[in-house]
Amino acid sequence: MRPYQHCTPRFRQNAAEKYLFLQRHASYILQREENRRCISNVSWNTLISALVRNGCEHQALGVYYRMNREGFVPTRFTLTSVLSACGALVDVEYGRGCHGVATKFGLDKNMYVGNALSSMYAKCGGIEDAIQALGDLPEPNEGFVGD
């Protein structure tokens, strides 16, 4: 089933409008000099998350790359969104790179990041890696498994 196939025409139109808005304005927001003074991890995370939720996974990875280049350290919120994008794009190589970043900053033991890692690996066909990501969590929680 294609995304939004079961939705009303008005809903599909709103989703398309949001997608186009995000696509056009995401980089513009980050490029404006007056905005750069106010940008924090929260700004980056909000933008990345909004892009992923609206089907703009490639743009989300581009924003994540830029966030890193600008010297911001990813948080658990950043990595859960980026790993979700990797899973949607079936980009296991980029996802493995994010796994390395998570390990570097000690975020791979976080319940949300661990679940995102597991989900990404499963979507990319790496069932053993998915099981390992869950097994590496301090206390796996059944409520998070099977997202």
Secondary structure by P-SEA (a helix, b strand, c coil): ccccccccaaaaaaaaaaaaaaaacaaaaaacaaaaaaccaaaaaaaaaaaaaacaaaaaaaaaaaaaaacccccaaaaaaaaaaaaaaccaaaaaaaaaaaaaacccccaaaaaaaaaaaaaacaaaaaaaaaaaccccccccccc
